[in-house]
C-alpha cells in the first residue's frame, strides 16, 4: 500500500524506512508534525502481521503524539517509531545501535523513547549511537510508565466525577485491561484509592501479581471489556473499541492508557450514542511525555519531579475542558479533543 494513499496518512512531514540487515533492523519512523518543536514519541517493537500493519501503526501513533503534545501545551511535535520483530526474541545490542544510527541521521527532528516492547535498558543502548533519546536515567526522568499511570489515574478521577458524580473512587469497580508497566502501576493507584479491580493480561504472572497485591479479580482477556464495572481502562494495544466490543460494553466510563483505542474515528460517536463517556487516549495518557519534557537534557535545568507531576495533574483539567466542549457542542469527546488540539496547533 502506498504511504500517501494509506488511510492513516495525515499530511505527515516525513516517513522513514530504516534497514540494517546485519543487525536485523527493520524500522519505520514517522514524523507527523514539528510545528511546536521536535517530534517526540516512543519506539514500539512488535511482531506485526504485515508491513502494512506496521506502517498504519506508525502513522496513527505519530499523529496521536502531535495532538498529545498540543493538548498538553508542550514545545514538542509528534512522531513515532516501530521496529518490526518479536521483543522477546529479536532484540540485540546491534539492533538498537543500528536504530540509534537511523535516528541520528534525522538530525534531531525525531526524539525516541520507551513504548510497548521496549525498555529503558534498550534505550540506553540506543543512546550510544544518538543523543536524541528521552526517558533514560541520564535526563533524570527515567522510565515514563509511572508518570503515564499517574496521569491516567487523575484522568479517571475526572471522568468518574463527570459521569458518575462524587470525588472518590472508593468502591468503584474498574476493569484494567493490560498489566504492563503502566497498567500495573495504575492498578496500584486505583487500589490505594479504594477501587475494586478486575484485571486481565496475556501474561499469567502479571495477573497473579495484581491478584496477590491488590485483591483483584482475574478474568479472560477477551472478555474484560464486557465486565459489569463503572470504568473500563484499556491499557494494552489499540483498536480495542470497535464494532464488536462497543455493543458489549457495560461500563459508563472508558478511560485508559492504551494508544489508538478507537479502531476508527467513527467509534467515538458510537460510544457517545451509547452514553459512554470516553476519555480520549492522547489526552489522558500524556503523563509520560509531560514527564520527559521536564528532563534536564530538554530544559537545561535539573529534573524536578514535583514540578513534572504537578503538570501531569493538569490532565484532569484538560479532560474537564474536553467534556465541557463535547457537552456544549453536542459532539463526541474524541471530536472535542481533536478540535482543542487543532486550535493549539494553529496558535503555534
C-alpha positions as a Markdown table, in Angstrom:
| # | Residue | x | y | z |
|---|---|---|---|---|
| 1 | Unk | 0.0 | 0.0 | 0.0 |
| 2 | Unk | 1.5 | 3.4 | -0.9 |
| 3 | Unk | 2.1 | 5.6 | 2.1 |
| 4 | Unk | 0.5 | 8.7 | 0.6 |
| 5 | Unk | -2.8 | 6.9 | 0.0 |
| 6 | Unk | -2.8 | 4.9 | 3.3 |
| 7 | Unk | -6.0 | 5.5 | 5.3 |
| 8 | Unk | -3.9 | 6.7 | 8.3 |
| 9 | Unk | -1.7 | 9.1 | 6.3 |
| 10 | Unk | -2.5 | 12.6 | 7.6 |
| 11 | Unk | -0.1 | 15.0 | 6.0 |
| 12 | Unk | 2.9 | 13.5 | 7.7 |
| 13 | Unk | 6.1 | 15.5 | 7.2 |
| 14 | Unk | 8.4 | 12.5 | 6.8 |
| 15 | Unk | 8.2 | 8.7 | 6.9 |
| 16 | Unk | 11.5 | 6.9 | 7.0 |
| 17 | Unk | 12.1 | 3.2 | 6.4 |
| 18 | Unk | 15.3 | 2.2 | 8.2 |
| 19 | Unk | 17.1 | -1.1 | 7.4 |
| 20 | Unk | 20.3 | -2.8 | 8.6 |
| 21 | Unk | 20.3 | -6.4 | 7.5 |
| 22 | Unk | 23.5 | -7.3 | 9.5 |
| 23 | Unk | 21.8 | -6.0 | 12.7 |
| 24 | Unk | 18.4 | -7.4 | 11.9 |
| 25 | Unk | 16.8 | -4.0 | 11.9 |
| 26 | Unk | 13.6 | -3.2 | 10.0 |
| 27 | Unk | 12.0 | 0.0 | 11.4 |
| 28 | Unk | 9.6 | 2.8 | 10.3 |
| 29 | Unk | 10.0 | 6.3 | 11.8 |
| 30 | Unk | 7.0 | 8.5 | 11.2 |
| 31 | Unk | 7.3 | 12.3 | 11.8 |
| 32 | Unk | 3.8 | 13.8 | 11.7 |
| 33 | Unk | 4.3 | 17.4 | 12.7 |
| 34 | Unk | 7.1 | 19.6 | 14.0 |
| 35 | Unk | 5.2 | 22.9 | 14.3 |
| 36 | Unk | 5.6 | 23.1 | 18.1 |
| 37 | Unk | 9.0 | 21.5 | 18.2 |
| 38 | Unk | 11.0 | 18.3 | 17.5 |
| 39 | Unk | 8.8 | 15.2 | 17.1 |
| 40 | Unk | 9.0 | 13.2 | 20.3 |
| 41 | Unk | 7.4 | 9.7 | 20.5 |
| 42 | Unk | 8.3 | 6.3 | 21.7 |
| 43 | Unk | 9.7 | 3.3 | 19.9 |
| 44 | Unk | 7.4 | 0.3 | 19.7 |
| 45 | Unk | 8.7 | -3.2 | 19.0 |
| 46 | Unk | 6.1 | -5.6 | 17.8 |
| 47 | Unk | 5.7 | -8.7 | 15.6 |
| 48 | Unk | 3.3 | -7.1 | 13.1 |
| 49 | Unk | 1.4 | -9.5 | 10.9 |
| 50 | Unk | 2.3 | -7.4 | 7.8 |
| 51 | Unk | 4.4 | -4.4 | 6.9 |
| 52 | Unk | 1.2 | -2.5 | 6.1 |
| 53 | Unk | 0.1 | -3.1 | 9.8 |
| 54 | Unk | 3.4 | -1.6 | 10.9 |
| 55 | Unk | 3.0 | 1.4 | 8.6 |
| 56 | Unk | -0.5 | 2.0 | 9.8 |
| 57 | Unk | 0.6 | 1.9 | 13.5 |
| 58 | Unk | 3.4 | 4.3 | 12.9 |
| 59 | Unk | 1.2 | 6.8 | 11.1 |
| 60 | Unk | -1.6 | 6.7 | 13.6 |
| 61 | Unk | 0.6 | 6.8 | 16.7 |
| 62 | Unk | 2.7 | 9.7 | 15.4 |
| 63 | Unk | -0.4 | 11.8 | 14.7 |
| 64 | Unk | -1.6 | 11.0 | 18.2 |
| 65 | Unk | 1.7 | 12.2 | 19.6 |
| 66 | Unk | 1.3 | 15.6 | 17.8 |
| 67 | Unk | -2.2 | 16.0 | 19.3 |
| 68 | Unk | -1.0 | 14.8 | 22.7 |
| 69 | Unk | 1.8 | 17.4 | 22.9 |
| 70 | Unk | -0.5 | 20.1 | 21.6 |
| 71 | Unk | -3.2 | 19.4 | 24.2 |
| 72 | Unk | -0.6 | 19.3 | 26.9 |
| 73 | Unk | 0.9 | 22.6 | 25.5 |
| 74 | Unk | 4.4 | 21.2 | 25.2 |
| 75 | Unk | 7.0 | 22.6 | 22.9 |
| 76 | Unk | 7.1 | 19.3 | 21.0 |
| 77 | Unk | 5.8 | 17.8 | 17.8 |
| 78 | Unk | 4.6 | 14.3 | 17.1 |
| 79 | Unk | 6.5 | 11.3 | 15.9 |
| 80 | Unk | 6.7 | 7.5 | 16.4 |
| 81 | Unk | 9.0 | 4.6 | 15.6 |
| 82 | Unk | 8.1 | 1.0 | 15.1 |
| 83 | Unk | 10.6 | -1.8 | 15.0 |
| 84 | Unk | 9.4 | -5.0 | 13.3 |
| 85 | Unk | 10.3 | -8.0 | 15.4 |
| 86 | Unk | 9.4 | -10.1 | 18.4 |
| 87 | Unk | 10.5 | -8.2 | 21.5 |
| 88 | Unk | 11.0 | -11.4 | 23.4 |
| 89 | Unk | 13.3 | -13.0 | 20.8 |
| 90 | Unk | 14.7 | -10.5 | 18.3 |
| 91 | Unk | 16.4 | -7.8 | 20.5 |
| 92 | Unk | 20.1 | -7.3 | 20.4 |
| 93 | Unk | 22.6 | -4.6 | 21.1 |
| 94 | Unk | 23.5 | -4.4 | 17.4 |
| 95 | Unk | 19.9 | -3.8 | 16.5 |
| 96 | Unk | 19.5 | -1.0 | 19.0 |
| 97 | Unk | 22.7 | 0.6 | 17.9 |
| 98 | Unk | 21.5 | 0.5 | 14.3 |
| 99 | Unk | 18.2 | 2.0 | 15.3 |
| 100 | Unk | 20.1 | 4.8 | 17.1 |
| 101 | Unk | 22.1 | 5.5 | 13.9 |
| 102 | Unk | 18.9 | 5.8 | 11.9 |
| 103 | Unk | 17.6 | 8.4 | 14.4 |
| 104 | Unk | 20.9 | 10.3 | 14.3 |
| 105 | Unk | 20.6 | 10.6 | 10.6 |
| 106 | Unk | 17.4 | 12.6 | 11.1 |
| 107 | Unk | 19.4 | 15.4 | 12.8 |
| 108 | Unk | 17.2 | 15.9 | 15.8 |
| 109 | Unk | 13.8 | 16.1 | 14.1 |
| 110 | Unk | 12.8 | 12.9 | 15.9 |
| 111 | Unk | 13.4 | 12.0 | 19.6 |
| 112 | Unk | 12.6 | 8.5 | 20.7 |
| 113 | Unk | 11.5 | 7.0 | 24.0 |
| 114 | Unk | 10.1 | 3.8 | 25.5 |
| 115 | Unk | 6.9 | 2.2 | 24.3 |
| 116 | Unk | 5.3 | -1.2 | 24.0 |
| 117 | Unk | 8.0 | -3.9 | 23.6 |
| 118 | Unk | 10.9 | -1.6 | 24.6 |
| 119 | Unk | 12.6 | -0.7 | 27.8 |
| 120 | Unk | 14.9 | 1.8 | 29.4 |
| 121 | Unk | 17.7 | -0.7 | 29.0 |
| 122 | Unk | 17.1 | -0.8 | 25.3 |
| 123 | Unk | 17.1 | 3.0 | 25.1 |
| 124 | Unk | 20.4 | 3.2 | 26.9 |
| 125 | Unk | 21.9 | 1.1 | 24.1 |
| 126 | Unk | 20.2 | 3.4 | 21.5 |
| 127 | Unk | 21.8 | 6.3 | 23.4 |
| 128 | Unk | 25.3 | 5.1 | 22.5 |
| 129 | Unk | 24.5 | 6.0 | 18.8 |
| 130 | Unk | 22.4 | 9.2 | 19.2 |
| 131 | Unk | 21.7 | 11.9 | 21.7 |
| 132 | Unk | 18.1 | 12.1 | 20.6 |
| 133 | Unk | 16.6 | 9.8 | 23.3 |
| 134 | Unk | 14.2 | 10.7 | 26.1 |
| 135 | Unk | 13.2 | 8.8 | 29.3 |
| 136 | Unk | 16.6 | 7.5 | 30.4 |
| 137 | Unk | 18.2 | 8.0 | 33.8 |
| 138 | Unk | 20.7 | 10.5 | 32.3 |
| 139 | Unk | 18.0 | 13.1 | 31.9 |
| 140 | Unk | 16.5 | 12.5 | 35.3 |
| 141 | Unk | 13.0 | 11.4 | 34.4 |
| 142 | Unk | 13.8 | 7.7 | 33.7 |
| 143 | Unk | 11.0 | 5.2 | 32.9 |
| 144 | Unk | 7.9 | 7.2 | 31.8 |
| 145 | Unk | 5.5 | 4.5 | 32.9 |
| 146 | Unk | 4.8 | 5.7 | 36.4 |
| 147 | Unk | 4.1 | 9.2 | 35.1 |
| 148 | Unk | 1.7 | 7.9 | 32.5 |
| 149 | Unk | -0.1 | 5.8 | 35.1 |
| 150 | Unk | -0.5 | 8.8 | 37.4 |
| 151 | Unk | -1.9 | 10.9 | 34.5 |
| 152 | Unk | -4.4 | 8.1 | 33.7 |
| 153 | Unk | -5.4 | 7.9 | 37.4 |
| 154 | Unk | -6.2 | 11.6 | 37.6 |
| 155 | Unk | -8.0 | 11.3 | 34.3 |
| 156 | Unk | -10.2 | 8.5 | 35.7 |
| 157 | Unk | -11.0 | 10.7 | 38.6 |
| 158 | Unk | -12.1 | 13.5 | 36.2 |
| 159 | Unk | -14.2 | 11.1 | 34.1 |
| 160 | Unk | -15.8 | 9.4 | 37.1 |
| 161 | Unk | -16.7 | 12.7 | 38.6 |
| 162 | Unk | -18.3 | 13.9 | 35.4 |
| 163 | Unk | -20.2 | 10.8 | 34.6 |
| 164 | Unk | -20.9 | 9.2 | 38.0 |
| 165 | Unk | -20.7 | 12.1 | 40.4 |
| 166 | Unk | -18.5 | 12.4 | 43.5 |
| 167 | Unk | -14.8 | 12.9 | 44.1 |
| 168 | Unk | -13.9 | 9.4 | 45.5 |
| 169 | Unk | -13.1 | 6.2 | 43.6 |
| 170 | Unk | -13.7 | 4.1 | 46.7 |
| 171 | Unk | -16.0 | 1.2 | 45.9 |
| 172 | Unk | -16.0 | 1.8 | 42.2 |
| 173 | Unk | -15.3 | -1.2 | 40.0 |
| 174 | Unk | -12.5 | -0.7 | 37.5 |
| 175 | Unk | -11.5 | -3.2 | 34.8 |
| 176 | Unk | -7.9 | -2.8 | 33.8 |
| 177 | Unk | -7.0 | -4.5 | 30.5 |
| 178 | Unk | -3.3 | -5.0 | 30.3 |
| 179 | Unk | -0.9 | -5.1 | 33.2 |
| 180 | Unk | 2.4 | -3.9 | 31.7 |
| 181 | Unk | 4.5 | -1.2 | 33.3 |
| 182 | Unk | 1.6 | 1.3 | 33.1 |
| 183 | Unk | -1.3 | -1.0 | 33.8 |
| 184 | Unk | 0.2 | -2.5 | 36.9 |
| 185 | Unk | 1.2 | 1.0 | 38.2 |
| 186 | Unk | -2.3 | 2.3 | 37.5 |
| 187 | Unk | -3.8 | -0.7 | 39.4 |
| 188 | Unk | -1.7 | 0.3 | 42.4 |
| 189 | Unk | -3.1 | 3.9 | 42.3 |
| 190 | Unk | -6.6 | 2.6 | 42.0 |
| 191 | Unk | -6.3 | 0.1 | 44.8 |
| 192 | Unk | -4.9 | 2.8 | 47.1 |
| 193 | Unk | -7.9 | 4.9 | 46.3 |
| 194 | Unk | -10.2 | 2.1 | 47.3 |
| 195 | Unk | -11.4 | 0.9 | 43.9 |
| 196 | Unk | -12.3 | -2.7 | 43.3 |
| 197 | Unk | -10.2 | -4.2 | 40.5 |
| 198 | Unk | -10.9 | -6.6 | 37.7 |
| 199 | Unk | -7.8 | -7.4 | 35.6 |
| 200 | Unk | -6.7 | -9.3 | 32.5 |
| 201 | Unk | -3.4 | -9.8 | 30.8 |
| 202 | Unk | -1.9 | -12.4 | 28.5 |
| 203 | Unk | 0.9 | -12.9 | 30.9 |
| 204 | Unk | -0.3 | -15.1 | 33.8 |
| 205 | Unk | 2.4 | -13.9 | 36.2 |
| 206 | Unk | 1.3 | -10.2 | 35.9 |
| 207 | Unk | -2.3 | -11.3 | 36.7 |
| 208 | Unk | -1.1 | -13.2 | 39.7 |
| 209 | Unk | 0.8 | -10.1 | 40.9 |
| 210 | Unk | -2.3 | -7.9 | 40.7 |
| 211 | Unk | -4.5 | -10.5 | 42.4 |
| 212 | Unk | -1.9 | -11.0 | 45.2 |
| 213 | Unk | -1.1 | -7.4 | 45.8 |
| 214 | Unk | -4.4 | -5.6 | 45.2 |
| 215 | Unk | -7.0 | -8.3 | 45.7 |
| 216 | Unk | -8.0 | -8.0 | 42.0 |
| 217 | Unk | -10.4 | -10.5 | 40.3 |
| 218 | Unk | -8.9 | -12.0 | 37.2 |
| 219 | Unk | -11.0 | -12.6 | 34.0 |
| 220 | Unk | -10.2 | -13.7 | 30.5 |
| 221 | Unk | -8.5 | -11.0 | 28.3 |
| 222 | Unk | -11.0 | -11.5 | 25.5 |
| 223 | Unk | -14.0 | -10.6 | 27.8 |
| 224 | Unk | -12.8 | -7.9 | 30.2 |
| 225 | Unk | -14.3 | -5.1 | 28.1 |
| 226 | Unk | -17.8 | -6.7 | 28.9 |
| 227 | Unk | -17.4 | -6.8 | 32.6 |
| 228 | Unk | -20.1 | -5.0 | 34.7 |
| 229 | Unk | -17.9 | -2.2 | 36.1 |
| 230 | Unk | -18.1 | 1.6 | 36.4 |
| 231 | Unk | -14.8 | 2.2 | 34.5 |
| 232 | Unk | -13.1 | 0.2 | 31.7 |
| 233 | Unk | -9.4 | 1.1 | 31.5 |
| 234 | Unk | -7.8 | -0.2 | 28.3 |
| 235 | Unk | -4.0 | -0.3 | 28.9 |
| 236 | Unk | -2.9 | -2.8 | 26.3 |
| 237 | Unk | -2.8 | -2.5 | 22.5 |
| 238 | Unk | -5.0 | -0.2 | 20.4 |
| 239 | Unk | -8.3 | -0.7 | 18.4 |
| 240 | Unk | -10.0 | -2.2 | 21.5 |
| 241 | Unk | -13.1 | 0.0 | 20.9 |
| 242 | Unk | -14.6 | -1.4 | 17.8 |
| 243 | Unk | -17.8 | -2.7 | 16.2 |
| 244 | Unk | -17.7 | -5.9 | 18.2 |
| 245 | Unk | -16.7 | -4.6 | 21.7 |
| 246 | Unk | -18.7 | -1.3 | 21.9 |
| 247 | Unk | -22.1 | -3.0 | 21.9 |
| 248 | Unk | -20.8 | -5.3 | 24.7 |
| 249 | Unk | -19.5 | -2.5 | 27.0 |
| 250 | Unk | -21.3 | -2.3 | 30.4 |
| 251 | Unk | -19.1 | 0.4 | 31.8 |
| 252 | Unk | -20.4 | 4.0 | 31.6 |
| 253 | Unk | -16.8 | 5.3 | 31.5 |
| 254 | Unk | -13.8 | 4.3 | 29.3 |
| 255 | Unk | -10.5 | 5.8 | 30.4 |
| 256 | Unk | -7.2 | 4.0 | 30.0 |
| 257 | Unk | -3.6 | 4.4 | 28.8 |
| 258 | Unk | -3.6 | 2.5 | 25.5 |
| 259 | Unk | -2.9 | 4.5 | 22.4 |
| 260 | Unk | -5.4 | 4.5 | 19.4 |
| 261 | Unk | -8.2 | 2.9 | 21.4 |
| 262 | Unk | -10.8 | 3.7 | 18.7 |
| 263 | Unk | -10.5 | 1.3 | 15.8 |
| 264 | Unk | -11.9 | 4.0 | 13.6 |
| 265 | Unk | -12.7 | 7.7 | 14.2 |
| 266 | Unk | -16.5 | 6.9 | 13.9 |
| 267 | Unk | -16.3 | 4.8 | 17.1 |
| 268 | Unk | -16.0 | 7.9 | 19.1 |
| 269 | Unk | -19.6 | 8.7 | 18.0 |
| 270 | Unk | -20.6 | 5.2 | 18.7 |
| 271 | Unk | -19.5 | 5.5 | 22.3 |
| 272 | Unk | -21.4 | 8.8 | 22.7 |
| 273 | Unk | -24.6 | 7.3 | 21.3 |
| 274 | Unk | -24.4 | 4.5 | 23.9 |
| 275 | Unk | -24.0 | 7.1 | 26.7 |
| 276 | Unk | -20.4 | 6.1 | 27.4 |
| 277 | Unk | -18.1 | 8.8 | 28.5 |
| 278 | Unk | -14.8 | 8.3 | 26.7 |
| 279 | Unk | -11.6 | 10.0 | 27.9 |
| 280 | Unk | -9.7 | 10.5 | 24.6 |
| 281 | Unk | -6.5 | 8.4 | 24.8 |
| 282 | Unk | -4.0 | 11.0 | 23.8 |
| 283 | Unk | -5.4 | 13.4 | 26.4 |
| 284 | Unk | -5.4 | 11.0 | 29.3 |
| 285 | Unk | -2.2 | 9.2 | 28.6 |
| 286 | Unk | 0.1 | 12.3 | 28.2 |
| 287 | Unk | 1.8 | 11.9 | 31.6 |
| 288 | Unk | 4.8 | 10.2 | 30.2 |
| 289 | Unk | 5.6 | 12.8 | 27.6 |
| 290 | Unk | 4.9 | 15.6 | 30.1 |
| 291 | Unk | 7.4 | 14.0 | 32.4 |
| 292 | Unk | 10.2 | 13.6 | 29.9 |
| 293 | Unk | 9.6 | 17.2 | 28.7 |
| 294 | Unk | 11.0 | 18.1 | 32.2 |
| 295 | Unk | 14.2 | 16.2 | 31.8 |
| 296 | Unk | 17.5 | 18.1 | 32.2 |
| 297 | Unk | 18.5 | 17.2 | 28.7 |
| 298 | Unk | 15.5 | 19.1 | 27.4 |
| 299 | Unk | 15.3 | 22.0 | 29.8 |
| 300 | Unk | 18.9 | 22.6 | 30.7 |
| 301 | Unk | 17.8 | 22.5 | 34.4 |
| 302 | Unk | 17.9 | 19.7 | 36.9 |
| 303 | Unk | 14.9 | 17.4 | 36.6 |
| 304 | Unk | 12.2 | 18.4 | 39.1 |
| 305 | Unk | 9.8 | 15.5 | 39.8 |
| 306 | Unk | 7.4 | 17.6 | 41.9 |
| 307 | Unk | 7.0 | 20.2 | 39.1 |
| 308 | Unk | 6.6 | 17.5 | 36.4 |
| 309 | Unk | 3.9 | 15.6 | 38.3 |
| 310 | Unk | 2.1 | 18.9 | 39.2 |
| 311 | Unk | 2.0 | 19.5 | 35.4 |
| 312 | Unk | 0.7 | 15.9 | 34.8 |
| 313 | Unk | -2.1 | 16.5 | 37.4 |
| 314 | Unk | -3.4 | 19.1 | 35.0 |
| 315 | Unk | -4.6 | 16.3 | 32.7 |
| 316 | Unk | -7.6 | 16.4 | 35.0 |
| 317 | Unk | -8.3 | 20.0 | 33.9 |
| 318 | Unk | -7.7 | 19.2 | 30.2 |
| 319 | Unk | -10.3 | 16.4 | 30.3 |
| 320 | Unk | -12.8 | 18.6 | 32.1 |
| 321 | Unk | -12.4 | 21.1 | 29.3 |
| 322 | Unk | -12.9 | 18.4 | 26.6 |
| 323 | Unk | -16.0 | 17.2 | 28.4 |
| 324 | Unk | -17.4 | 20.7 | 28.6 |
| 325 | Unk | -16.8 | 21.3 | 24.8 |
| 326 | Unk | -18.4 | 18.0 | 24.0 |
| 327 | Unk | -21.5 | 18.8 | 26.1 |
| 328 | Unk | -21.8 | 22.4 | 24.8 |
| 329 | Unk | -21.5 | 21.4 | 21.2 |
| 330 | Unk | -23.2 | 18.0 | 21.4 |
| 331 | Unk | -20.2 | 16.2 | 19.8 |
| 332 | Unk | -18.3 | 13.1 | 20.9 |
| 333 | Unk | -15.4 | 13.7 | 23.3 |
| 334 | Unk | -13.0 | 12.4 | 20.7 |
| 335 | Unk | -14.1 | 15.2 | 18.3 |
| 336 | Unk | -13.9 | 17.7 | 21.1 |
| 337 | Unk | -10.3 | 16.7 | 21.9 |
| 338 | Unk | -9.3 | 16.9 | 18.2 |
| 339 | Unk | -10.7 | 20.4 | 17.9 |
| 340 | Unk | -8.9 | 21.6 | 21.1 |
| 341 | Unk | -5.6 | 20.1 | 19.9 |
| 342 | Unk | -6.0 | 21.7 | 16.4 |
| 343 | Unk | -6.7 | 25.1 | 18.0 |
| 344 | Unk | -3.5 | 24.9 | 19.9 |
| 345 | Unk | -1.6 | 23.8 | 16.8 |
| 346 | Unk | -2.9 | 26.7 | 14.9 |
| 347 | Unk | -2.0 | 29.1 | 17.7 |
| 348 | Unk | 1.6 | 27.8 | 17.5 |
